[in-house]
Amino acid sequence: FGIQKRQRQMDRCRQYIAQVGATWVIPSAGPPCFLDAELRDLNDDHGDPANIFPDQVVFLDQMRTHGHDGGLLMIPGSTAEFTGS
């Protein structure tokens, strides 16, 4: 169940990106971060395909696999400057 749910979530997000014609995408809505040592394995930092909270890097890889190279990884402390065309 988790594998299908994870993929459907990413498919749906990629559809939204296509529908709005996004040039740049910055994944920022998750995943939850479990800092407690007993819950640490719930984080998607080891690529579990059944984890329904994909890490930003996982989603950016998914975008590239499907032909969208405009994804940016922004973590706390990152800065970017964007200008319109």
Phi, psi and omega in degrees: 000315182299320181297314180295316181299315180301313182293319179299320178299315181290322176299315181297317179296318178296326176296317178299318179301315179293318183297323180268356179066038183296128174280316180239142179227130177237099179300128184213007186263015181160194359278172174298151180242117180262113183266339179295133183304325181286340182253355186308325182294347178283344177290150180268053179258011176229017171069032179292113183293348179264357178284121186280002177245078183296141176293156180303321180297321178299315181292321178298321175297319178299318178300311181299319179302328182259021170086014178246107184264008184267034179262140180237136175267115178241119179246165180310129182098346178289150174228153177211152176237125182242139175235145179282165179252000000 
